[in-house]
Amino acid sequence: MTIISDKVYGEVEVNEEVLLELMDSAPLQRLKKIDQHGARSFVFTNGSVSRYDHCVGVMLLLRKLGASIEEQIAGLLHDVPHTAFSHVIDYVFEKNNDEQEFHERFFEKVVMCSDVPEILLKHGFDVKRVINEKLFNLLEKSGPDLCADRLDYSFRDFIAFYGKDGRCERFISHLIVHDNEIIFNDVSVGLEFAEHYLWMGREQWSHELNVASYHYLAKALKRALGSHVINFEDLFSTDDAVMKKLRSSKDPIISENLSYLVPTLKVETCNEDEADINSMAKLRYVDPKILLLDGFVKRVSESHPELLEMIEKHKLRTSEGVHLKVLSK
């Protein structure tokens, strides 16, 4: 028996050997050294969350909601292809990075070239099924619906940035599974979560300093790849390993971009033609489904149309991009 002590879900007992062995596998252990927030830790001094913690958290949330062991395995493995610095890599390789899915191209390769298939085979699970996220509706679902991945990172980030105030615990207590979907059983709680998710997008995920840190680290990585300071395989190591190569390169362009990755960095929004940084942020919002007392299922916005107004304003802001002027570093 193993007790997992998690910042979001508390103490959870896990007995299944397949889950415990996967948690100890090389791909999962590597994620302990991958920051979920890419470059955020260079400009903020709080709120670090590892990809490992998030993967375990998704598994624990699925477990709490009664998902099958197979879906819990899928949740545990879903982020193993993430590169060093997580979604910063989307800004290195993608002209259009709105969806931020670069890492997903390597899911099968990362899994199949590891000890994961052997572990799954040993316990009677089909690796091809487990890595097919389309089979697992609770784990992954397109917005504006809820899914375990989307829920866990919002809970985990809020607690990491602001501490526990009972809000996430309340959200979790009102989650249910209905017709193989994660929904809420209370309209007011669903509305509060939708507002919370929009707020996290504005105040954290699309924060100006986050955008700036991603911009400069992406420029450093792009230069490092182009000048062979690092190679593509290095990206599948860890944050510290890649950063060590960047800092020791002595390349003036890399060094200049890294010089902005400090807690004293200050930026402000400005017009596009005045900006040092013009970037796009990922559009994130939810409009959760709710199981009503009469047994019908509706979206929050059907009871609270003001949510649609908030979402439309958020879409407009996101479509306009982020334009920043650097004040000091």
C-alpha positions in Angstrom: 0.0 0.0 0.0 1.2 3.5 -0.9 -0.2 6.7 0.4 0.2 9.7 -2.0 0.1 13.0 -0.2 -1.1 15.5 -2.8 -1.5 19.3 -2.4 -4.8 19.3 -4.2 -6.5 16.0 -3.2 -4.9 15.2 0.1 -3.8 11.7 1.1 -4.9 9.1 -1.4 -4.2 5.3 -1.1 -2.9 3.7 -4.3 -2.4 -0.1 -4.3 -2.3 -1.0 -8.0 1.2 -2.2 -8.9 0.9 -1.0 -12.5 0.3 2.6 -11.3 3.1 2.5 -8.8 5.6 1.1 -11.3 4.6 3.7 -13.9 5.2 6.4 -11.4 8.7 5.1 -10.9 9.3 4.7 -14.7 11.9 6.8 -16.5 9.5 9.0 -18.5 7.5 9.9 -15.4 10.6 10.5 -13.3 11.9 12.9 -15.9 8.8 15.0 -15.5 9.8 15.9 -12.0 12.4 18.2 -13.6 10.1 19.8 -16.1 8.3 22.9 -14.9 4.7 23.0 -16.0 4.9 26.7 -16.5 7.8 26.8 -18.9 9.7 30.0 -18.1 7.5 31.4 -15.3 9.9 30.4 -12.5 12.6 32.8 -13.8 10.4 35.9 -13.3 8.2 34.8 -10.4 9.5 33.4 -7.1 6.4 31.3 -6.3 4.1 28.8 -7.8 6.3 26.1 -9.3 4.5 23.0 -10.4 6.2 20.0 -12.1 4.7 18.0 -14.9 5.0 15.0 -12.7 2.8 16.5 -10.0 0.2 17.4 -12.6 0.3 13.8 -14.2 -0.1 12.2 -10.8 -2.9 14.8 -10.0 -4.8 13.9 -13.1 -4.6 10.2 -12.2 -5.8 11.0 -8.7 -8.7 13.1 -9.9 -9.8 10.3 -12.3 -9.5 7.9 -9.5 -11.7 10.1 -7.3 -14.3 10.2 -10.0 -14.4 6.4 -10.4 -12.5 6.1 -13.7 -11.2 2.7 -14.8 -7.6 1.8 -14.0 -6.9 2.0 -17.8 -8.0 5.6 -17.9 -6.0 6.4 -14.7 -3.0 5.0 -16.5 -3.7 7.2 -19.5 -4.0 10.2 -17.2 -0.7 9.3 -15.5 1.1 9.1 -18.9 -0.6 11.9 -20.8 2.2 14.5 -20.5 5.3 12.3 -20.8 6.2 13.7 -24.3 6.6 17.3 -22.9 9.9 18.8 -23.7 12.1 20.9 -21.4 10.3 24.1 -20.5 6.9 22.6 -21.5 5.0 24.9 -23.8 7.8 27.3 -24.4 8.7 24.9 -27.2 5.6 25.8 -29.1 7.0 29.3 -29.5 10.2 27.9 -30.8 8.8 25.8 -33.6 5.2 27.0 -34.3 4.3 30.0 -36.3 0.7 29.6 -35.0 1.1 28.4 -31.4 -2.5 28.9 -30.3 -3.2 25.2 -29.6 0.3 24.5 -28.1 0.4 20.9 -29.1 3.9 20.4 -30.4 4.8 17.8 -27.7 1.9 15.6 -28.7 3.6 14.6 -31.9 6.1 12.6 -29.9 3.8 10.8 -27.5 4.1 7.4 -29.1 7.9 7.6 -29.6 8.6 8.7 -26.0 6.4 5.9 -24.6 7.5 3.1 -26.9 11.2 3.9 -26.4 10.9 3.5 -22.6 10.2 1.0 -19.9 6.5 1.8 -20.1 5.4 -0.9 -22.6 7.1 -3.6 -20.6 5.3 -2.5 -17.4 1.9 -2.3 -19.2 2.4 -5.7 -20.8 3.4 -7.3 -17.5 0.1 -6.1 -16.0 -2.1 -7.0 -19.0 -2.7 -3.5 -20.5 -2.5 -2.6 -24.2 0.0 0.3 -24.7 -1.6 1.3 -28.0 -5.0 1.7 -26.2 -3.5 3.6 -23.3 -1.8 6.2 -25.4 -4.9 6.8 -27.5 -6.5 9.7 -25.6 -9.6 9.7 -27.8 -10.7 6.6 -25.9 -10.8 8.4 -22.6 -13.5 11.0 -22.4 -12.9 11.9 -18.7 -9.2 12.5 -19.3 -9.3 14.8 -22.3 -12.2 16.7 -23.9 -12.2 19.8 -26.1 -13.4 23.0 -24.5 -15.6 24.4 -23.3 -16.3 21.1 -21.6 -14.5 19.9 -18.4 -11.9 17.1 -18.4 -9.5 15.8 -15.7 -6.5 17.5 -17.4 -8.1 20.9 -17.6 -9.5 20.7 -14.1 -6.3 19.5 -12.4 -4.0 22.1 -13.8 -6.5 24.9 -12.8 -6.8 23.5 -9.3 -3.0 22.8 -8.9 -2.0 26.2 -10.3 -4.4 28.2 -8.1 -3.2 26.4 -4.9 0.5 26.8 -6.0 0.1 30.5 -6.7 -2.3 31.5 -3.9 -2.6 28.7 -1.4 -5.6 26.9 -0.2 -8.7 28.9 0.6 -11.4 26.2 0.3 -12.4 27.1 -3.3 -10.8 24.2 -5.1 -12.1 21.7 -2.5 -15.6 23.1 -3.1 -15.3 22.7 -6.8 -14.1 19.1 -6.5 -16.9 18.2 -4.1 -19.5 19.2 -6.7 -17.9 17.3 -9.7 -19.8 14.2 -10.9 -19.6 11.8 -13.8 -22.8 11.7 -15.9 -23.0 9.9 -19.3 -19.2 9.5 -19.3 -18.7 13.3 -18.9 -17.3 15.3 -16.0 -19.9 17.9 -15.0 -21.0 19.9 -12.0 -24.1 19.1 -9.9 -24.7 22.7 -8.9 -25.2 25.7 -11.2 -23.7 28.3 -8.9 -20.6 26.3 -8.4 -20.3 25.7 -12.1 -20.6 29.5 -12.7 -18.0 30.2 -10.0 -15.6 27.7 -11.6 -16.1 29.2 -15.1 -15.3 32.7 -13.7 -12.4 31.3 -11.7 -11.0 29.7 -14.9 -11.3 33.0 -16.9 -9.6 34.9 -14.0 -6.7 32.4 -13.9 -6.2 32.9 -17.6 -6.0 36.7 -17.2 -4.0 36.9 -14.0 -1.7 33.9 -14.5 -1.6 31.9 -17.7 -1.6 35.0 -19.9 0.1 37.4 -17.4 2.4 39.9 -19.1 5.5 38.6 -17.3 4.6 35.0 -18.4 4.3 36.1 -22.0 7.6 38.0 -21.8 9.5 35.1 -20.2 8.2 32.7 -22.8 9.2 35.1 -25.6 12.8 35.5 -24.4 13.4 31.9 -23.5 12.0 30.8 -26.9 14.4 33.2 -28.7 17.3 31.7 -26.7 16.3 28.2 -27.5 15.8 28.9 -31.2 19.2 30.5 -31.4 20.8 27.6 -29.5 19.2 25.0 -31.9 20.3 27.0 -34.9 23.9 27.4 -33.7 24.1 23.7 -32.5 24.6 24.7 -28.8 21.8 22.2 -28.2 20.3 19.5 -30.4 16.8 18.4 -30.8 17.3 15.4 -28.5 18.4 17.7 -25.7 14.8 19.1 -25.6 13.7 15.7 -24.2 16.1 15.9 -21.2 15.3 18.4 -18.4 14.9 22.1 -17.8 18.2 22.2 -15.8 20.2 20.2 -18.4 19.1 22.5 -21.3 19.6 25.7 -19.3 23.1 24.6 -18.3 24.0 24.3 -22.0 22.5 27.7 -22.8 24.2 29.5 -20.0 27.6 27.9 -20.7 27.5 28.6 -24.5 28.9 32.2 -24.3 26.8 33.0 -27.4 26.0 36.7 -27.1 22.5 36.4 -28.5 21.6 33.6 -26.2 23.1 35.5 -23.2 21.2 38.6 -24.2 17.8 36.8 -24.3 18.5 35.0 -21.0 19.3 38.3 -19.3 15.6 39.1 -19.4 14.7 36.0 -17.4 15.0 37.6 -13.9 12.5 38.4 -11.2 13.3 42.1 -11.6 11.9 42.1 -15.2 9.3 44.8 -15.7 7.0 45.2 -18.7 3.9 47.1 -19.6 1.2 46.8 -22.2 1.4 49.2 -25.1 0.4 49.6 -28.7 1.6 47.0 -31.2 3.8 49.5 -33.1 5.6 50.5 -29.9 6.1 46.9 -28.5 9.3 45.0 -27.9 7.2 41.9 -27.7 4.2 40.9 -29.8 2.7 37.6 -28.9 -0.4 35.5 -28.8 -1.8 33.8 -25.7 -3.7 30.5 -25.8 -7.5 31.0 -25.6 -8.8 29.2 -22.5 -12.3 29.2 -21.2 -15.0 26.7 -20.0 -18.7 26.7 -20.0 -19.4 23.6 -17.8 -22.4 21.3 -18.1 -24.6 21.0 -15.0 -26.9 18.2 -13.9 -30.1 20.0 -12.8 -32.5 18.7 -10.1 -35.0 17.8 -12.8 -32.4 15.4 -14.3 -31.7 17.6 -17.4 -28.2 18.7 -18.3 -27.5 22.3 -19.4 -24.5 24.5 -19.7 -23.9 27.2 -17.1 -24.4 29.9 -19.8 -28.0 28.7 -20.3 -28.8 29.8 -16.8 -26.3 32.6 -16.6 -26.1 34.3 -20.0 -23.7 36.9 -18.5 -21.0 34.1 -18.7 -21.3 34.2 -22.5 -20.6 38.0 -22.4 -17.5 37.4 -20.3 -16.3 34.7 -22.7 -16.8 36.9 -25.7 -14.8 39.7 -24.1 -12.1 37.2 -23.3 -12.0 35.9 -26.8 -11.7 39.5 -28.2 -8.8 40.3 -25.8 -7.0 37.1 -26.7 -7.5 37.6 -30.5 -5.9 41.1 -30.2 -2.7 39.5 -28.9 -0.3 40.7 -26.2 1.9 43.8 -26.9 4.5 44.6 -24.4 7.2 47.2 -23.8 10.2 46.2 -21.6 10.7 48.9 -18.9 13.7 47.3 -17.1 15.4 44.0 -16.4 
